[in-house]
Structures are given as structure tokens and as C-alpha cells.
């Protein structure tokens, strides 16, 4: 009886493990092994408002994430195997959660980034897409009071979304 139970456990394990074959949980999961370089051009600021260094901060955050999580080497000049470029196209504060006194209970900071991705080895993966994310803050605070706490987490999430679309297996 014990050997039959052992065989059943082994078969179940093999069954579940066989379903995991095509997935990769390692960073850069869908990057082909023939890809060696990436060019990340400076993103430009095409939105009104926001910190003066927002486009530089975003570009550097994106570069650092790709360097830490892929084997790709940065190649300046626009001729990497992969190329990321684009613009910050939105930096908006909008009222949320109206209250009985016609005031917003919360305000929302939303940042949008339009990205052009070019794979110079396989053009089927090329795209242009806008990625955005937001954080809410209390109506009792001004944007100037909370901007330093909100911007980086928003940019970090946008970078994760871009990475997932371009290099991840999600």
C-alpha cells in the first residue's frame, strides 16, 4: 500500500511540474539569447507640470532596472538590439472621492509615459503604448507636500509594467 501511495505522489508531482515548462520566473524571461544590447534613449517631457528632473529620473530608473534584471549591455546611440524611447505625456492631479460638501476627499496624481519599443532582431514585438499609474493623497495636503513621496513609487510601477511588456514573461 505504501509503494502505491509513493507512486501516486510521484505521478502527481510530475504532472504538476510538467505544466510549468514554458514559463520562466527569471528576469528577462522572454528575451532571446541572441539579444546582447539595449539602448534606452532619454525620455522627453511632453506634459505640463511635474518636477523639472522628472524625465531624467524616469530614464535613469528604467536603465537601472534593465541593468539589474537582464544580461543586456547598455549601448548608447540608438542602435542596440532593443531600443526604448518615448515621452512623459501626462502629469495630472484630479479630484477623487467627492464628499457631501462638494470637496474632494482625495486627490490623485497620475503619470503617463508613452513608450516606443523596437526589437531590431525581431520586429514582430515592436509596439508603441502608453503606460500610466497613480497614487492618491489626502485633500488636506498639497501636491508640493506629497510630490516627493508619490513620484518615485509611480515611476517604479510604470518601469515594472514596461519591463513586463518588453522583457518579462507576464
N, C-alpha and C positions, 0 to 999 in steps of 0.2 A: 504494500500500500504506500509505503514511504517513497519508493522509487517512482511510482506512478505520479505522486504528488510533485516530486522533484522535476520529472519530465514536463509536467504541466506548467510549472513555474518557469522553466527554461523556455518552453514554447511561447508562453505569454511575453516573456522578456524579448525574445527575438521578434515577435510580432510587433510590439510597440517600438522597438529600436529600428525596425525596417521602415517605419513611417517617417523617421527623422532624416532619412538620406539626403533629400535635395535641399535641406535647409542649412544655413550657416549662421551661427551666432557670433562669429568672429567679425570684428570691424572690417569694413571693406568687403563684405560678403559677396557682392555680385561684380566685383572688379575682376576683369580678365587678367590673367597672369602676364599678358604681353603689354599691359599698360605700365609705364615706368614713371611718367612725369605728369604734373598738373600745373596749370597756370591759373592763378586767381588774380584777375585784374582788379584794380581799385574800383570799388563801387562808388558811384557818384550820388550826390544828394539832390533829388528832384522833388523834395517835399518841403513845404513851408514849415518852419518851426523846428524844434529839436536842438540838441546840443551841437555846437559848431564842429565837434570832432566825431559826430555820430557815424559818418561814412567810414572814416579811418578805423574807428573802434570795431565796427561790424566786419570790415575787410580783414583786420588782424585776428579777430575771433574766429572767422571762417578758416583762415590759413592755419592757425594753431590747431584747430580741431582736426583738419585733414592731416596735418603732420603727425599728430599724436595717434591717430586712429587708422592710418593706412601706411603702406610701404612706399607711396608715391613721393617722388622728389619734386620740390618746388622748382619751376622753370619760368623765369620772367620772360616777357616779350611776346606772349600770346600764342606761342607755338607748342605748348605742351600736348601730350596725348589727350588730356582732358582740359577743357577751358571753362572757367566760371567767371561770369561778369554780369553787371547789371546796375541797378539803382535802388536807392531807398525812395519809394514812391508815396509813402504815407506816414504821417506822424500826426495823429489826431487824438484829441480829447473830446469825448462825448459823454453826456449825462446818462446815467443808468438808474434804475430803481427809483422811480418817482415816489414822492411822499405825499401825504394829504395836503401839505402846504405848497404844492406845486414846485417844490425844490427837488433836486436830485439827491437821493440818499448816497449814491456812489457816482464817481466819475471813472471813465475808462480811458486808459492810454493804449492806443493801438498803433503798432508799427508794421508797415508793409514793405516788402522788398521784392522787386521783380528781378528774376534770375534768368539768364540765358546760359544753358549748359550745352557744350559742344563736345562730343566724343569724336576726335579726329581719326580714330581707328574703326569706329562703327557708328555711322550716322543715324541708325535706327533709334538710338537712345537720346537723341538731341531733343531739347524742349525749351520753351520759354514759359515761365509760370510765376505767379505772384504768391508769395508766402507771407502770412501775417500771424501775429499773435498779440495778445493784450494782457494787461493787468489792471485790476480795479483798485481804486483808492478812495478813502472817505471824502465826502463833500466838504468836510471841515478842514481839509488840508488843500493847499495849493499845489499845482504841478511842480513849482520850484522847490517845494518842501520834500516831495517824494520822488522826483525825477531820478536822482542818483540811485535810489533803491529799486526802481522799476525797470530802467532801460536795459541793464545787463541781463537780468533773467529773461526778458522778452527776446533780446538778441540771441541768447543761448538756445532758446526753444526754436527760433527760426533756423539757426545753424543746424540743429538736430534734424529738423524737417528736411532741409536741403540735403544733408548728408544721407538721410534715409532714402530720398528720391534718387540721388545720383550714385551712391556707393554702397548703401546698405542693402539688405535683402528683405526689406519690410514692405 
